[in-house]
Structures are given as structure tokens and as C-alpha cells.
């Protein structure tokens, strides 16, 4: 999954021959999982049709303050467009548009939207080589960079004029990569390695039966996704679950038993910066496992159990600079029990779930948690979706790390 997945991208198209490339650029943004809207200058429609871009983006294309064919004159709100965008990309950016952007000239919908935007603005210049090197263009580029706009450099190659030189708009694939890499470089977990456990473990009784629990793994998977979206390289160690994840920064390691999860966490923990152990690991496992299916013969059946290894405590015992997070699911004396677990297992943060809270716990799409820090701070959160809880957990981790 791209870092652009779920982002709102506003693409501004101006009147340069390179506008024909924007059809492919829209397709790449959509393929990356982004939501795309397009604003065109009126003259840019001579180079590529709004119908093409509307079909590819699955949204209306805007080019004027009112819909030209709408006799009711519905206003296209440039302020709303600017606020909607998480990323604003102007490609191609002609010399004319660069000059307008640099000097605040507001004579079309695209320029009004640019002046209203609150998000990062990327622009990809495109023009003939002499225009690109002209001192007025260089002045515009310098001013735009001083305004914190981000230039996607033009490349050298054959130009529409037939000349060969600098001024060619970056290719759509390179524009996409430039934006992705720029966003990744600015994310707070860029360069960090995060280890996450998720789901239940199954402890075999015989080849067909096991001891397990009702954990779906959804909370751990959401934490993995949230970590990757903040730029982290994630190792997700997952017990048996139907949950899936597709993100280019997440590596999934599938395990079944508590012992397998123990081995996997210890394999990766030493190189980890942050570890979040959200899995519901079985506390006990059968002492003896039958190699064949146990027949139903007697009216009662006894299984002798033995403790599994305490993964969280084992990591707390060997941790160095790692930030270690555990979960506690309690039914009584919740805060006291969670604080005891925090201290005995050498954690930086514990996330407390109470089965008394409606909407919390296993299986559902929501959770209600309380954070307890190693500074004895207790922070209660409202009932939220597990996606939002995951974001809260990462924000709390960042708050403690960078305090």
C-alpha cells in the first residue's frame, strides 16, 4: 500500500503540451489508493479533455467558478477544494502559471484554489528550454520555493519544439515517486523499526483440536497499518487470523503457537526501536500433545496444562533502548492489575482493556482503552473504532519518546 492511500489529491493542470501525461498521472494516483479531483485552467482543455480526466478520477473536473453548462450557475467553491486536499499537485506548471503563483495573480479557478490551499503544494514545471532558463522563470521558482512550495524538477530530453534540453516535465511515475518519498521522509517514524504481535495463539491438543481464544487480531493489524503510515518499517507477527494487510512497509510473519510467537519476537526484537505486543497469547498449553486424534470414549476428559513462556516479560528483561508496549485485558481491579503488569514486565506503556466496557475487547470493530505510562500517568480514552485507537496508541508512543 502506498503512503498516498486514502489521501485526497488535488491535481491542477495548466495549458502545456505535457498536459497529455496527466491522464496517466491520475491513474497512478488512483492505483496508489488516493482520492483524486482535478482543477484545470480553461486553456488546458485544448490539450486534454475534462471527460477523460473525470472518467479516470471518478470525480467531476473543475475549470471555472460556475459550471458552464449549468443555467442555475452553481458555484464551484475554491475554498472547499483547497481545504479538501491533503496534497496539491500542479502539473504541468507552465511559465505563465508559475509567474501567477509567485506573484499572487488570481484570474482563474486554479489560482484561486492554490491561494486557498492549506496543504503541501507540489509543482512540476514544463516549458521549452529557453523559457525554463529565463531569469523571470528562475525568479518565480526561487520565490515559490521560499513560500515552501515543493518543486518536482524538470528533466532534460526532447521537447515539443524539437529542441533537446532542460524543461521537460517529470514523467508521471517519477512525480508519484517524488511525492511518496517526500512524504515518507517527513513522517515521524521514518527510519524506525516497529515490532507488533497480533491475534490469538492456538495450542494443539491433537492434530485437529486446540486451545485458543476469541481474539480477531484486528487491533494489532490496525496498529501495524498506523505505524507504517507514519513511515515505520513494520514486522507484524500474527497468530491465526482472517485479518489481512497490504502495505509495502509491513512484513507479516505468520505463527500458530505461543512458542512460535516467542521465537519470532526474539528473532526481531534486538533490531527493533518500538515493540507493541497486542497479541492474545495463550497462558497455558497442553503438557502432552497426541499425535493422533483423541477418540471420544469416556464421559469426561482431563487435559494437563503447563504455562507458556511469558513473551512480554522476556522482552522486558532483555530490552535496552526499545520502547515496549503491552496490553492488559482485565475484568476486576483493572488499573491496579495493569500497573502491576507495567512494572513487573518493565514496560514503557500499557494499554488497558476492560471487559466491563461495552464495545471493548475481542471480535468487534471498536475498543475503549486506558493508557498507563511508566511515569504513572493514567489517560482514559473514549470508545472509538480500532483504527482510531491505533492512531491514539502511536500518538501516545511518540509523545513519550519525544517528550
C-alpha positions in Angstrom: 0.0 0.0 0.0 1.3 3.4 -0.9 1.8 6.2 1.6 -0.8 8.1 -0.6 -3.5 5.5 0.1 -6.6 7.3 1.5 -5.1 10.8 0.8 -7.1 13.4 -1.1 -5.0 14.6 -4.0 -6.0 17.7 -6.0 -4.4 17.9 -9.4 -4.1 21.2 -11.1 -3.5 21.1 -14.8 -2.3 24.1 -16.9 -2.0 24.8 -20.6 1.1 23.0 -21.6 1.6 20.1 -24.1 2.7 17.9 -21.2 -0.9 18.0 -20.0 -1.5 14.9 -22.1 0.6 13.0 -19.5 -1.8 13.8 -16.7 -4.2 11.0 -17.7 -1.6 8.5 -16.7 -0.7 10.5 -13.6 -4.4 10.4 -12.4 -4.4 6.6 -13.0 -1.2 6.2 -10.9 -2.7 8.2 -8.0 -5.9 6.1 -8.1 -3.8 2.9 -8.2 -1.9 4.2 -5.2 -5.3 4.3 -3.3 -5.7 8.1 -3.4 -8.9 10.1 -4.0 -8.4 12.5 -6.9 -10.0 15.7 -8.0 -8.9 17.8 -11.0 -8.9 21.5 -11.5 -8.0 22.8 -15.0 -7.2 26.2 -16.4 -9.6 26.9 -19.3 -6.8 26.8 -21.9 -5.6 23.4 -20.6 -8.7 21.8 -22.1 -7.2 22.3 -25.5 -4.6 19.7 -24.6 -6.6 17.0 -22.7 -10.4 16.7 -22.3 -12.2 17.0 -18.9 -14.2 13.9 -19.8 -11.0 11.8 -19.9 -9.9 13.1 -16.5 -13.3 12.8 -15.0 -13.6 9.2 -16.1 -10.2 8.3 -14.7 -10.6 10.2 -11.4 -14.3 9.2 -10.9 -15.0 12.8 -9.9 -16.2 16.0 -11.7 -13.5 18.1 -13.3 -13.5 21.8 -12.4 -12.3 24.6 -14.7 -14.4 27.7 -13.9 -16.2 29.2 -10.9 -19.5 28.1 -12.2 -20.5 25.0 -14.3 -20.5 26.4 -17.8 -23.5 24.3 -18.9 -25.5 24.8 -15.7 -28.0 27.5 -16.2 -28.5 27.6 -12.4 -24.9 28.8 -12.1 -23.8 26.5 -9.2 -20.6 27.9 -7.7 -17.5 25.7 -7.6 -16.1 26.6 -4.2 -12.4 27.1 -4.5 -12.0 27.3 -0.7 -13.7 23.9 -0.2 -11.4 22.4 -2.9 -8.3 23.8 -1.2 -9.4 22.5 2.2 -10.4 19.1 0.9 -6.9 18.4 -0.4 -4.2 16.7 1.6 -1.8 17.2 -1.3 -2.0 19.7 -4.2 -0.1 18.9 -7.3 0.2 21.3 -10.2 1.4 19.5 -13.3 2.3 20.7 -15.8 3.2 24.1 -14.3 3.8 26.4 -17.2 5.9 29.6 -17.1 2.7 31.6 -17.1 1.2 29.8 -14.1 4.5 29.8 -12.2 4.6 33.6 -12.5 1.0 33.9 -11.3 1.7 31.6 -8.3 4.8 33.6 -7.4 3.0 36.9 -7.6 -0.4 36.1 -6.3 -2.3 36.7 -9.6 -5.7 35.2 -9.2 -7.5 35.2 -12.5 -8.9 31.6 -12.7 -10.3 28.8 -10.5 -7.0 27.0 -10.3 -5.1 30.1 -9.0 -7.9 30.9 -6.5 -7.7 27.3 -5.2 -3.9 27.5 -5.0 -4.2 30.7 -2.9 -6.8 28.9 -0.6 -4.9 25.7 -0.1 -3.6 24.8 3.4 -1.8 21.5 2.3 1.6 20.9 0.8 1.8 22.1 -2.8 4.0 20.3 -5.4 4.6 21.7 -8.8 6.2 20.1 -11.9 7.5 22.8 -14.4 7.1 22.2 -18.1 8.2 24.5 -20.8 10.8 25.0 -23.6 14.5 25.2 -22.5 15.0 28.9 -23.1 11.8 29.7 -21.1 13.0 27.4 -18.3 16.3 29.2 -18.1 14.9 32.7 -18.4 15.7 34.9 -15.4 12.0 35.6 -14.8 11.2 31.9 -14.6 14.2 31.4 -12.3 12.9 34.2 -10.1 9.4 32.5 -10.0 11.0 29.2 -9.0 13.1 30.9 -6.3 10.0 32.7 -4.8 7.8 29.6 -4.9 10.4 27.5 -3.0 10.7 30.3 -0.5 6.9 30.0 0.0 7.5 26.3 1.0 6.2 25.0 -2.3 7.9 21.8 -3.5 9.4 21.7 -7.0 9.5 18.4 -8.9 12.4 19.2 -11.1 12.1 19.3 -14.8 14.2 16.8 -16.7 16.3 17.1 -19.9 15.1 15.5 -23.1 13.4 16.1 -26.4 10.9 19.0 -26.1 7.7 19.7 -28.1 9.6 22.4 -30.0 12.0 19.7 -31.4 14.9 21.1 -29.3 16.7 18.9 -26.7 17.3 20.3 -23.3 16.0 21.0 -19.8 12.4 21.9 -19.3 10.6 18.5 -19.9 8.0 17.7 -17.2 9.0 14.8 -15.0 7.3 11.6 -16.0 4.1 10.6 -14.1 5.9 7.6 -12.4 8.7 10.0 -11.2 6.1 12.6 -10.0 4.4 9.8 -8.0 7.7 8.6 -6.5 8.9 12.1 -5.7 5.7 12.9 -3.7 5.7 9.5 -1.9 9.4 9.8 -0.9 9.0 13.4 0.2 6.0 12.4 2.4 7.9 9.4 3.8 11.0 11.4 4.7 8.9 13.8 6.8 7.0 11.1 8.7 7.8 10.8 12.5 8.6 7.1 12.4 10.8 7.3 9.3 13.8 5.1 9.9 12.3 3.3 12.9 11.6 -0.4 13.1 8.4 -1.4 14.9 7.6 -5.0 16.0 3.9 -5.8 16.5 2.2 -9.0 17.6 -1.4 -9.6 16.8 -4.2 -12.2 17.1 -4.5 -15.4 19.2 -2.2 -18.4 19.5 -3.5 -21.9 19.1 -2.1 -24.6 21.4 -2.5 -28.1 19.9 -4.3 -30.9 21.9 -4.1 -33.3 19.0 -3.9 -32.9 15.2 -7.5 -31.5 14.9 -8.1 -29.7 18.3 -6.5 -26.8 20.1 -6.9 -24.4 22.9 -7.4 -20.8 21.7 -9.3 -17.6 22.3 -11.6 -15.1 20.6 -9.0 -12.6 19.5 -9.5 -11.4 15.9 -6.2 -9.7 15.5 -7.8 -6.6 14.2 -6.3 -4.3 16.9 -2.8 -5.4 16.1 -3.3 -5.1 12.4 -4.6 -1.6 12.8 -1.5 -0.7 14.9 0.7 -2.1 12.1 -1.1 -0.1 9.5 -0.9 3.1 11.6 2.8 2.5 12.2 3.5 2.0 8.5 1.5 5.1 7.6 3.9 7.1 9.9 6.9 5.8 8.0 8.0 2.9 10.1 9.3 -0.4 8.9 7.0 -2.9 10.5 7.4 -6.6 11.4 3.9 -7.9 12.2 3.9 -11.3 13.9 0.4 -12.7 13.5 -1.3 -15.7 15.1 -4.1 -17.5 13.2 -6.5 -14.7 12.0 -8.6 -13.8 9.0 -7.2 -10.2 9.0 -5.0 -9.2 6.1 -2.8 -6.2 5.4 -1.2 -4.9 2.2 1.4 -2.2 2.8 4.9 -2.0 1.3 6.4 -1.2 4.7 4.8 -4.2 6.5 6.2 -7.7 6.6 3.9 -10.3 8.0 5.3 -13.3 9.9 2.6 -16.0 10.4 2.8 -18.2 13.5 0.4 -20.5 15.3 1.6 -21.3 18.8 2.8 -19.3 21.7 6.3 -20.9 21.3 6.4 -19.9 17.6 5.4 -16.3 18.6 8.1 -16.3 21.3 10.8 -17.4 18.9 9.7 -14.9 16.2 9.6 -11.9 18.6 13.0 -12.7 20.0 14.4 -13.1 16.4 13.4 -9.5 15.6 13.4 -7.7 18.9 17.1 -6.8 19.1 16.9 -4.6 15.9 13.6 -3.1 17.0 13.0 0.5 18.1 9.4 0.1 19.3 7.6 -3.2 20.2 3.8 -3.3 20.6 2.6 -6.7 21.9 -1.1 -6.7 21.1 -1.5 -10.5 20.6 -3.7 -12.5 23.0 -1.1 -15.2 23.7 -2.4 -18.4 25.4 -1.2 -18.5 29.1 -1.3 -22.4 29.1 -0.8 -25.2 26.7 -1.4 -29.0 26.9 1.5 -30.7 28.6 1.2 -33.7 26.3 0.0 -33.4 22.6 -1.4 -36.5 21.0 0.0 -37.4 17.6 -3.4 -38.9 16.6 -7.0 -37.7 17.0 -8.2 -38.4 20.5 -11.3 -40.6 20.4 -14.5 -39.7 22.3 -14.8 -42.6 24.7 -15.2 -41.5 28.3 -17.9 -39.2 29.7 -15.2 -36.8 30.9 -11.7 -35.9 29.7 -8.9 -34.2 31.5 -6.1 -32.2 29.9 -3.0 -31.4 31.9 -1.8 -27.9 31.2 1.5 -26.1 31.6 2.4 -22.5 31.4 3.6 -21.0 28.1 6.6 -18.7 28.1 5.8 -15.1 29.0 6.8 -13.3 25.8 6.2 -9.7 27.1 8.2 -10.3 30.3 11.0 -12.0 28.4 11.4 -8.9 26.2 11.2 -6.6 29.2 14.0 -8.5 30.8 16.3 -8.1 27.9 15.3 -4.7 26.5 17.9 -2.0 26.1 16.7 1.2 24.4 13.5 -0.3 23.0 10.1 1.3 23.7 8.0 -1.6 24.9 4.2 -1.6 24.9 1.9 -4.3 26.4 -1.8 -4.9 26.6 -3.9 -5.8 29.6 -7.4 -7.3 29.4 -8.9 -7.1 32.9 -12.3 -7.8 34.5 -11.6 -6.6 38.0 -9.2 -4.2 39.8 -8.3 -3.1 36.3 -6.0 -0.1 37.0 -4.1 -1.8 39.9 -3.6 -5.0 37.9 -2.4 -3.1 34.8 0.0 -1.0 36.9 1.4 -4.2 38.4 1.9 -5.7 34.9 3.6 -2.5 33.7 6.2 -2.6 36.5 6.8 -6.4 36.6 7.4 -6.6 32.9 9.5 -3.4 32.5 7.1 -1.7 30.1 7.1 1.9 28.9 3.3 1.9 28.3 0.4 -0.5 28.9 -2.9 -0.3 27.1 -5.7 -1.4 29.4 -9.0 -3.0 28.1 -11.8 -3.8 30.4 -14.4 -6.3 29.5 -16.9 -4.3 31.6 -16.8 -1.6 28.9 -19.4 -2.1 26.2 -17.8 -2.2 22.7 -14.4 -3.1 24.0 -12.5 -6.3 23.9 -12.3 -9.2 21.3 -14.0 -9.5 18.0 -15.6 -6.1 17.5 -14.6 -3.1 15.4 -14.4 -0.7 18.4 -12.4 -0.5 21.5 -12.2 1.6 24.7 -8.7 1.8 26.3 -6.9 3.4 29.1 -3.2 4.3 28.8 -0.9 3.9 31.8 2.7 5.2 31.4 5.8 4.3 33.3 5.5 7.7 34.9 2.3 6.5 36.5 0.1 8.7 34.3 -3.4 7.3 33.6 -5.1 8.5 30.4 -8.6 7.3 29.7 -9.9 7.3 26.2 -13.4 7.2 24.8 -14.9 4.4 22.8 -13.5 4.6 19.3 -13.0 2.5 16.2 -9.9 0.3 16.4 -8.4 2.3 13.6 -8.7 5.5 15.7 -7.5 3.6 18.8 -4.4 2.5 16.9 -3.7 6.2 16.0 -4.1 7.2 19.6 -1.6 4.5 20.7 1.0 5.7 18.1 0.5 9.3 19.2 1.0 8.3 22.8 4.2 6.5 22.0 5.5 9.5 20.0 4.6 11.8 22.9 6.6 9.7 25.3 9.5 9.1 23.0 9.9 12.8 22.1 8.9 14.2 25.5 
